[in-house]
Amino acid sequence: MTASRHDTRQQISLQHGWLAHPFRAPRALRGWLSDRGSLTRRLKARYADFRVSPVARGFAPPYLDEAQALRLSPKVHAYVRDVLLMGGGHTRVFAHSVLPRTSLRGGWCGITRLGTKPLGEALFADPRIRRLGLTIRRLDARHPLYRTARRHTGLTARHLWARRSVFCLNGHPLLVTEVFLPGINTP
């Protein structure tokens, strides 16, 4: 099999794993996965010590399924930001955002300077930003985002549940994926 044929099959496989409903997710996680509101707002309401801990940022090629969701060539670099959302003394969510270079103009230009500020506050505060469909997926070691989340959190769970959606501002997309870590439902 040629490399390009293998890449195409892998891309299709990764893309088809994203579901519109969390019906296969554990019941305790379904509310987190399907909530279309601000995850930042929900975590702040639950944890008085909520904070954002950046772990990586810069230009990198998106994962194959991300490139497909953003209609990018997988070889084109995009601005990628990885953060840990902390609360109750524990890491609750690993968040991963991908912004195409072409989206860095205009309203999205401040994304690269967020630091420890939550992206969710910016997304839900601006009425010009609209959220497209929300999709859910169970991630395991076959998916590169699982491996990235595991590297940044040190977790050894066999799988993790994630949700993602594209936010648009003046026709420019931003992909946000939130990976829910074990213990999200504990106080």
C-alpha positions, 0 to 999 in steps of 0.5 A: 500500500502506498503512503498516500493511500494509507494516509487517506484511509487513516484520515477517513477513519479518524474523521468518521469516529466523530459522532453528533451525539454522545449516546455511546459515552458513559451516562455521567459524561453525556451532559459535559459532552453535549453542553453547547454552552461555555465549558469555561463558565461551567467549570468556573461555577463548579470550581472556585479555584478554576485556572488555565495552565498553558502547556504548548503553543505555536505553529504545527501541522494539524492532525489529519482529522483536524485538517479535514474539519478545517478544510486545510492541507494536512501539511500546512501549519496552523497556530496550535494551543494546548492548555490544561483546565484546572479546578479543585486541585486537579486537571479536569480538561485538556483543551486543544485549539487549532487556528489556520494561519489565514484566520490570524487576521482580524478578530482572531489575532488576539488568540495568540496572546491569551496566555492563562486567559480562557479561550472560552471567555473570548468565544462566548463574549463576542456575538459575532462568533458562531459555533458550528456543530458539536461532535463527540469521540472516544479517543484511544492510543490510535488517535494523536490527540489522545497521545498529546493529552496523555503526554501533557497530563501523565494519565494512563487511562485506556481511553478518553472522551472528547468533544470538538466544534468549529467556531467562525468569526467573519468566515474564519474558522477556529477548531476547539477540542476539549478532552474530558479527563477522569474525575471531571464529575468529582468535586 
